Amino acid sequence: MALIIRIDVDRPYGKEPVLRHFLSRLSSDFYFPRIEALGYLKELGIILKMLNNRKSKAYIFFRRCTLPSKSILKLIDDGGHVIGLHLENSRSFDHFIMEKNTLEWHIGKPVLAFSKHGSGGAKYGLHHYAPYEPEKYIEWARQSGMKLFLGNLEDPTILCSVNETGFWAYPSAFWMEPAWRDTHKFTVDWLISEASASDIVLLLHPDNVLADPVLTEEFKRILFSLEAKILE
């Protein structure tokens, strides 16, 4: 039993300062080149180095606008992390397959894990389909040979399910950012205690965690306290 780290890479250029926020929106809705000198996936690189220093493995989920650069791919390979799809346009099975194929073509290997961008309600960008319909995604994933879904519910006590084909679904997570977590009930102390005895998904967004010194220190504490694993 251990921690399962889920990293959703939502913004290609982060959100601060204003220029990087603008480039993130431009990349998401239209197109902008992947330029590391302008901070492309800068925060993800920092988080990956932290993980690699602790030999902690994670699932890294990418949108079409946050596809990993060569330097990020090296950090992922060095740390033994797993690349997954952060599904954005979930209007249909065809859109799901298109996003999956785009990521697989980019990294040159099959993608077996996925998460969903957004939890319903808010629309995050031109191509984002806002409704959150996990049962539909899971069926699509099974049809396409995927093996793992990490969901967006906010109660980390909800247990995972495994079907007869070996497909894993974790419906919920401990959200690192407090805006999506009951911070009175689900504290970092609670996570450290519970993940010592059972599998708990820890969900974070690199630019949000690194923008808040308190969250950064809490994340470091979690890494020093718990083993993080990849499901076999």
LUMVODREN-174348 format. One line per field, with one value per residue (C-alpha): residue number from 0; residue in three letters; y, x, z. Coordinates in steps of 0.02 Angstrom, whole numbers, plus 50000, padded with zeros to 5 digits. Example, Ala and Ser with C-alpha at 12.3 -4.5 7.8 and 13.67 -1.06 7.14 Angstrom:
2
i: (0; 1)
aa: (ala; ser)
v: (49775; 49947)
u: (50615; 50684)
w: (50390; 50357)
This chain:
232
i: (0; 1; 2; 3; 4; 5; 6; 7; 8; 9; 10; 11; 12; 13; 14; 15; 16; 17; 18; 19; 20; 21; 22; 23; 24; 25; 26; 27; 28; 29; 30; 31; 32; 33; 34; 35; 36; 37; 38; 39; 40; 41; 42; 43; 44; 45; 46; 47; 48; 49; 50; 51; 52; 53; 54; 55; 56; 57; 58; 59; 60; 61; 62; 63; 64; 65; 66; 67; 68; 69; 70; 71; 72; 73; 74; 75; 76; 77; 78; 79; 80; 81; 82; 83; 84; 85; 86; 87; 88; 89; 90; 91; 92; 93; 94; 95; 96; 97; 98; 99; 100; 101; 102; 103; 104; 105; 106; 107; 108; 109; 110; 111; 112; 113; 114; 115; 116; 117; 118; 119; 120; 121; 122; 123; 124; 125; 126; 127; 128; 129; 130; 131; 132; 133; 134; 135; 136; 137; 138; 139; 140; 141; 142; 143; 144; 145; 146; 147; 148; 149; 150; 151; 152; 153; 154; 155; 156; 157; 158; 159; 160; 161; 162; 163; 164; 165; 166; 167; 168; 169; 170; 171; 172; 173; 174; 175; 176; 177; 178; 179; 180; 181; 182; 183; 184; 185; 186; 187; 188; 189; 190; 191; 192; 193; 194; 195; 196; 197; 198; 199; 200; 201; 202; 203; 204; 205; 206; 207; 208; 209; 210; 211; 212; 213; 214; 215; 216; 217; 218; 219; 220; 221; 222; 223; 224; 225; 226; 227; 228; 229; 230; 231)
aa: (met; ala; leu; ile; ile; arg; ile; asp; val; asp; arg; pro; tyr; gly; lys; glu; pro; val; leu; arg; his; phe; leu; ser; arg; leu; ser; ser; asp; phe; tyr; phe; pro; arg; ile; glu; ala; leu; gly; tyr; leu; lys; glu; leu; gly; ile; ile; leu; lys; met; leu; asn; asn; arg; lys; ser; lys; ala; tyr; ile; phe; phe; arg; arg; cys; thr; leu; pro; ser; lys; ser; ile; leu; lys; leu; ile; asp; asp; gly; gly; his; val; ile; gly; leu; his; leu; glu; asn; ser; arg; ser; phe; asp; his; phe; ile; met; glu; lys; asn; thr; leu; glu; trp; his; ile; gly; lys; pro; val; leu; ala; phe; ser; lys; his; gly; ser; gly; gly; ala; lys; tyr; gly; leu; his; his; tyr; ala; pro; tyr; glu; pro; glu; lys; tyr; ile; glu; trp; ala; arg; gln; ser; gly; met; lys; leu; phe; leu; gly; asn; leu; glu; asp; pro; thr; ile; leu; cys; ser; val; asn; glu; thr; gly; phe; trp; ala; tyr; pro; ser; ala; phe; trp; met; glu; pro; ala; trp; arg; asp; thr; his; lys; phe; thr; val; asp; trp; leu; ile; ser; glu; ala; ser; ala; ser; asp; ile; val; leu; leu; leu; his; pro; asp; asn; val; leu; ala; asp; pro; val; leu; thr; glu; glu; phe; lys; arg; ile; leu; phe; ser; leu; glu; ala; lys; ile; leu; glu)
v: (50000; 50171; 50341; 50354; 50524; 50601; 50758; 50848; 50962; 51091; 51244; 51241; 51406; 51417; 51562; 51692; 51822; 51887; 51849; 51664; 51656; 51731; 51605; 51462; 51520; 51548; 51374; 51295; 51380; 51405; 51371; 51432; 51342; 51244; 51363; 51315; 51485; 51561; 51437; 51293; 51161; 51247; 51201; 51020; 51007; 51068; 50943; 50800; 50842; 50840; 50669; 50599; 50656; 50557; 50411; 50435; 50381; 50469; 50469; 50624; 50671; 50783; 50884; 50914; 51087; 51022; 50882; 50841; 50919; 50818; 50879; 50832; 50660; 50632; 50676; 50559; 50417; 50448; 50436; 50289; 50391; 50346; 50461; 50471; 50567; 50716; 50703; 50872; 50849; 50708; 50741; 50570; 50411; 50478; 50633; 50523; 50415; 50567; 50638; 50468; 50443; 50618; 50586; 50412; 50477; 50614; 50499; 50346; 50220; 50163; 50264; 50155; 50281; 50435; 50570; 50703; 50889; 50974; 50902; 50967; 51140; 51260; 51262; 51276; 51331; 51326; 51137; 51082; 50984; 51027; 50884; 50753; 50579; 50450; 50295; 50340; 50371; 50207; 50111; 50200; 50163; 49978; 49970; 50049; 49938; 50060; 50000; 50144; 50290; 50417; 50514; 50687; 50658; 50742; 50605; 50504; 50370; 50303; 50136; 50090; 49957; 49824; 49730; 49556; 49621; 49707; 49886; 49996; 50144; 50261; 50376; 50502; 50585; 50687; 50856; 50944; 51114; 51158; 51235; 51058; 50975; 50971; 51037; 51003; 50819; 50778; 50852; 50809; 50714; 50613; 50575; 50517; 50404; 50330; 50305; 50203; 50071; 50089; 50161; 50346; 50452; 50622; 50746; 50904; 51037; 51091; 51278; 51288; 51194; 51291; 51459; 51431; 51406; 51317; 51190; 51167; 51124; 51008; 50917; 50896; 50828; 50701; 50644; 50620; 50525; 50406; 50286; 50325; 50183; 50139; 50005; 49843)
u: (50000; 50065; 50037; 49986; 50041; 49938; 50004; 49885; 49981; 49848; 49947; 50092; 50164; 50093; 49988; 50111; 50163; 50030; 50130; 50147; 49961; 49922; 50036; 49949; 49779; 49844; 49921; 49762; 49636; 49738; 49925; 50092; 50260; 50336; 50477; 50568; 50656; 50483; 50447; 50362; 50322; 50443; 50346; 50325; 50513; 50540; 50414; 50493; 50665; 50593; 50515; 50673; 50779; 50665; 50650; 50461; 50364; 50211; 50081; 50097; 49941; 49959; 49835; 49862; 49931; 50053; 50140; 50308; 50468; 50628; 50696; 50534; 50535; 50710; 50658; 50510; 50619; 50751; 50619; 50522; 50361; 50210; 50135; 49946; 49813; 49726; 49565; 49500; 49374; 49263; 49116; 49129; 49230; 49309; 49373; 49439; 49534; 49601; 49677; 49746; 49825; 49900; 49989; 50046; 50117; 50210; 50292; 50309; 50227; 50053; 49960; 49870; 49814; 49705; 49619; 49488; 49520; 49387; 49256; 49100; 49023; 49163; 49229; 49418; 49459; 49394; 49414; 49364; 49203; 49145; 49027; 49108; 49047; 49169; 49067; 49072; 49260; 49294; 49199; 49295; 49458; 49417; 49373; 49540; 49647; 49687; 49713; 49689; 49573; 49604; 49445; 49405; 49294; 49354; 49329; 49491; 49409; 49313; 49391; 49456; 49376; 49457; 49356; 49384; 49496; 49614; 49553; 49584; 49471; 49508; 49356; 49427; 49585; 49665; 49682; 49843; 49764; 49645; 49511; 49458; 49482; 49396; 49549; 49475; 49442; 49577; 49737; 49915; 49930; 49776; 49853; 50018; 49928; 49803; 49924; 50035; 49897; 49803; 49820; 49776; 49786; 49870; 49818; 49916; 49945; 50128; 50103; 49974; 50084; 50242; 50151; 50110; 50259; 50147; 50089; 50267; 50327; 50178; 50217; 50399; 50342; 50229; 50373; 50486; 50352; 50276; 50327; 50246; 50211; 50155; 50021; 50083)
w: (50000; 49955; 49879; 49696; 49631; 49492; 49406; 49288; 49170; 49131; 49079; 48954; 49016; 49192; 49251; 49314; 49263; 49144; 48986; 49031; 49072; 48902; 48815; 48907; 48846; 48669; 48666; 48733; 48620; 48461; 48445; 48510; 48490; 48635; 48687; 48847; 48854; 48885; 49025; 48933; 49066; 49185; 49343; 49289; 49268; 49446; 49516; 49417; 49486; 49662; 49629; 49551; 49698; 49814; 49690; 49695; 49541; 49472; 49334; 49224; 49124; 48971; 48868; 48682; 48723; 48856; 48761; 48843; 48775; 48754; 48921; 49010; 48927; 48992; 49170; 49152; 49088; 49223; 49359; 49290; 49283; 49177; 49044; 49033; 48938; 49019; 48919; 48864; 48722; 48786; 48670; 48588; 48574; 48413; 48503; 48644; 48520; 48428; 48588; 48638; 48466; 48467; 48632; 48580; 48417; 48511; 48639; 48527; 48643; 48700; 48830; 48957; 49090; 49083; 49185; 49141; 49125; 49232; 49349; 49265; 49257; 49211; 49033; 49028; 48852; 48675; 48649; 48824; 48845; 49021; 49074; 49186; 49135; 49203; 49163; 48979; 48979; 49068; 48936; 48797; 48885; 48901; 48715; 48670; 48781; 48921; 49100; 49224; 49258; 49396; 49433; 49501; 49652; 49811; 49943; 49950; 50058; 49907; 49859; 49688; 49579; 49470; 49339; 49270; 49130; 49252; 49222; 49375; 49417; 49561; 49568; 49691; 49753; 49891; 49805; 49851; 49821; 49964; 49851; 49804; 49973; 50142; 50233; 50405; 50371; 50244; 50311; 50259; 50423; 50374; 50204; 50278; 50401; 50277; 50133; 50248; 50254; 50089; 49915; 49907; 49749; 49775; 49639; 49603; 49470; 49466; 49442; 49583; 49707; 49668; 49674; 49859; 49978; 50104; 49973; 49913; 50088; 50117; 49955; 50007; 50175; 50089; 49977; 50128; 50225; 50097; 49961; 49793; 49673; 49498; 49483; 49405)
